[in-house]
């Protein structure tokens, strides 16, 4: 985390065109449940990446770029998990001309095996209903 951001944050809320606002704003985290910063990061990434509704977050790339520039270490940003963003930053350090690009989240070794990932995909619609999207 940086005390002074290195880049200006993207426009999370687009009042002129709400369809251009960040998708994460449609889901209210609660004290008991926050998928963006807890054990359910794959669910949060699925929301951002449009895995359940086919609509990718309109500011996913800007969000990812902001998180990478500001060294965000926790939570889902730009549809990527913390260890994926860390790997991107390390690759950029090794090759300064490397362009940061989004790629699908990769589960950590201790996360899920192939069978558990298939089960997660099957349960995704039910899990999303638990989040209570904001109208």
C-alpha positions in Angstrom: 0.0 0.0 0.0 1.2 3.5 -0.8 0.5 6.5 1.4 0.3 8.7 -1.7 -1.2 7.1 -4.8 1.0 7.1 -7.8 -1.9 7.4 -10.1 -5.4 8.9 -10.0 -8.1 6.4 -9.3 -10.5 5.6 -12.2 -13.9 7.0 -12.2 -15.7 4.2 -10.2 -19.1 5.9 -10.6 -20.3 7.3 -13.9 -23.4 9.3 -13.1 -24.0 10.2 -16.7 -24.1 6.5 -17.8 -24.5 4.1 -14.9 -23.7 1.2 -17.2 -20.1 2.5 -17.3 -19.8 2.3 -13.5 -17.7 -0.4 -11.8 -19.6 -3.6 -11.4 -18.4 -4.1 -7.8 -20.6 -1.2 -6.8 -23.7 -3.3 -7.5 -22.8 -5.6 -4.6 -22.9 -4.4 -1.0 -20.3 -6.0 1.3 -21.5 -6.5 4.8 -19.6 -6.8 8.1 -19.9 -10.5 7.9 -19.3 -10.9 4.1 -16.9 -9.1 1.8 -16.0 -11.1 -1.3 -13.6 -8.5 -2.5 -11.2 -8.9 0.4 -11.9 -12.3 1.9 -11.7 -16.0 1.1 -14.2 -15.7 -1.8 -11.9 -13.8 -4.2 -12.7 -16.2 -7.0 -16.3 -15.1 -6.7 -15.4 -11.5 -6.8 -13.1 -12.0 -9.8 -16.0 -13.9 -11.6 -18.3 -10.8 -11.0 -15.7 -8.5 -12.4 -14.8 -10.7 -15.4 -18.4 -11.4 -16.4 -18.2 -15.1 -15.8 -21.8 -15.3 -14.7 -23.5 -12.7 -16.9 -21.2 -12.3 -19.8 -20.6 -8.6 -19.1 -17.1 -7.6 -18.1 -16.7 -4.7 -15.8 -16.4 -1.6 -17.9 -13.5 -0.2 -15.9 -11.7 -3.5 -15.4 -8.5 -2.5 -17.3 -8.3 0.9 -15.6 -8.9 -0.7 -12.2 -6.1 -3.2 -12.8 -3.7 -0.6 -14.0 -4.4 1.6 -10.9 -3.9 -1.4 -8.6 -0.6 -2.3 -10.2 0.7 1.2 -10.2 -0.3 1.7 -6.5 0.9 -1.7 -5.4 -2.4 -2.9 -4.1 -1.6 -6.1 -2.2 -5.0 -7.3 -1.1 -8.3 -8.0 -2.6 -9.6 -8.3 -6.2 -8.7 -5.4 -8.5 -9.2 -5.4 -12.2 -10.5 -8.9 -12.1 -7.2 -10.3 -10.8 -6.2 -11.9 -7.6 -3.4 -10.6 -5.4 -0.9 -13.3 -6.3 -1.5 -12.7 -10.1 -1.0 -9.0 -9.7 2.2 -9.6 -7.7 3.5 -11.9 -10.5 2.7 -9.1 -13.1 4.6 -6.6 -11.1 7.6 -8.9 -10.7 7.6 -9.6 -14.5 7.5 -5.9 -15.1 10.4 -5.3 -12.8 12.4 -7.9 -14.8 11.4 -6.4 -18.1 10.5 -2.7 -17.9 9.1 -2.7 -21.4 6.6 -5.4 -20.6 3.0 -4.2 -21.1 0.7 -5.0 -18.2 -2.3 -7.0 -19.5 -5.2 -8.7 -17.8 -5.3 -12.5 -17.8 -7.8 -14.9 -16.2 -7.2 -15.4 -12.5 -5.2 -18.4 -11.5 -6.0 -20.2 -8.3 -3.1 -20.4 -5.8 -1.8 -23.9 -5.2 -3.7 -24.2 -1.9 -6.9 -22.8 -3.4 -8.9 -25.3 -5.5 -8.1 -28.3 -7.6 -9.8 -28.9 -11.0 -12.8 -30.8 -9.5 -13.4 -28.0 -6.9 -13.1 -25.4 -9.7 -15.8 -27.2 -11.7 -18.0 -27.3 -8.6 -17.4 -23.6 -8.0 -18.5 -22.8 -11.5 -21.7 -24.8 -11.1 -22.5 -23.1 -7.8 -21.7 -19.6 -9.1 -25.3 -18.4 -9.7 -26.4 -19.4 -6.2 -23.4 -17.7 -4.6 -24.1 -14.5 -6.5 -27.6 -14.5 -5.2 -26.2 -14.4 -1.7 -24.5 -11.1 -2.4 -27.8 -9.3 -2.8 -27.0 -6.9 -5.8 -28.0 -3.3 -5.2 -31.0 -2.4 -7.4 
